[in-house]
């Protein structure tokens, strides 16, 4: 499943990819201030909460 979330601040894509690895996220990229990546449906909510807790997305 492909998801899109607005990014709060400028952060290196490598850091974001490292944060998503435990959840199986892949193909992460930033397009016009929006983080876009693919993830398995069952990991979507956990990855969202993790990225939000780290202050990466809003």
N, C-alpha and C positions, 0 to 999 in steps of 0.2 A: 504494500500500500504506500502511496506517495503522500507525504504530508508537507505542509507549508506553515511556518510560524514567523512572525516579525522578530527580528533580532534587536535586542536592547542597545548594544554597543558594538563597536568594532572589535572583533576577536578573530584570531587566526583560524582558518578552516581546519588546520591540523589539530588544534585543540578540540574543536567541535567533533571531529571524526573520532578522536581518542575517547571522548565522553560517550559517544554513541556505540562504540565497539561492544561493551558488555550487553547491550540490548539488541544487537544484531543489525544496527542501522548501517546503511551503506549508501554510496553515491551522493554524499552530502555536498551541497554547494550553496553559495549565497548569490541571489539574483535580486538586484534593486532593493537591498535591505531585508530580504526575506530568505530565511533558511529553508532549504528544500532538501528532503532526503527520503529514502525508501526504508521501510521497516515492516516487520511482520505485524499483523493486526493485533496479536495478543501482547506485544511489547510496546504498542503505541502509547498507552497511558503512562506506563512506568518511565519511558524515555522522556515524555513531555514533562512530567513532574521533576525528573532529575535535571533537565536543562533549565527549567524554570527556577528550581532551587539554587542552581549555580549562577543565576542572573544572566543567562545567555539569551533567553527568549522572554517575551512579555505575555 
